[in-house]
Amino acid sequence: MENEISIADAREQSRYEARDAGGNLMGFVDYKLVGPVIAFLHAETLPEFRGHGVAGKIAAKSLDDAREAGLRVKPACPFYKDYLSSHPEYADLVDAR
């Protein structure tokens, strides 16, 4: 299953989406971009895809993209708060405001 997950920024919907090889939605995270800060608001993995690391892959891709774009991150979603606390490599992105 790992090779079947693709993550993309669906900018028109302000969310990152994970899809399988057939294009089926596996999970997503909603975000709000305000100036140089991206707030991750709500992460969800569809029930049939839970336990396969979908949310973690979305988080890693979205945080890597934030770094590349020079954005600060506001983890408003409990999943992102937990993810960031267990992945210190992204600590420099967190907006302290």
N, C-alpha and C positions, 0 to 999 in steps of 0.2 A: 504494500500500500504506500509506502514511503515515496517511491518513485512516481506515484500517480498524483501527488499533491502539487498544484501550482498556485502561487500566491500573486495577486495583482491588486494594484490600487485602482479601485473603481471611483475615480475622482468625482464623477457626476453624482454619485450617491454618498460621497464623503465616507467611504469605508474601504477597508481592505477585505478581499474575499479569497477564500481557499476553494479550489474546485478540483474534482478528480479528473481522470483522463477523459471521461465522457462529458465533461462540462458541468456536472452536477455540483451545486453549491454544498460545501461541506461545513463551512463556518465563516464567520466574519467578525470584524471589529469596526464599530462606528467611531468616527473622529470628528473633531472640529478644529479647523485651522484658523488661528487668529494671529496675524502678523508672523512673528518668528516662533510662535508656540503652537504645537500640536497637542491637543488633549484627546486622549483615548478614553472614550465614554462607556462603551459596552462591548464586551466580547462574548461571542456565543458560538458553540459548536453544535451542529444539528445532532440529535440523539443517536442516530445510526452510525455516526463517525466519531463519537467520543471514545477516548482511550487510545487514540492513534497519533497523538502529538500535534493535532491540527492547530489548536490555539497557540501552542508554543512556536510553531513554524510561522504563523501569522505575526506573532509578536516580534520574532527575530527579524523578519523581513521589514516590518513597519519601522522598527527601531533602527535598522541599518539604513533605510531610506531617509529617516529623520536626520541621522548623522550626516549622510551624504549631502542633504539639502541645507545643513547648518541650522536645523531647527532645535528648539528646546522642547522637552517632553513634559506634559502634565499627565500623570497617571490617575485619571479620575475613576477608573474601573478597578474593582478589587483584583481581578485577574492580573492586570498590568502592575499593580502595586506588589503583588506576590512575585510576579515574574522578575521585576526589577530588583527586588530584595534578594532573589536567588541567582541573579546574573549581574554581578558587580561590574562586568565589562561595559555595561550601559549606564553606570551611575553618573558619569559626566554629562549625560544628556538631560537629566532631571532638572526641571525648572524649579528653583527654590521659592519663587514668589507664590 
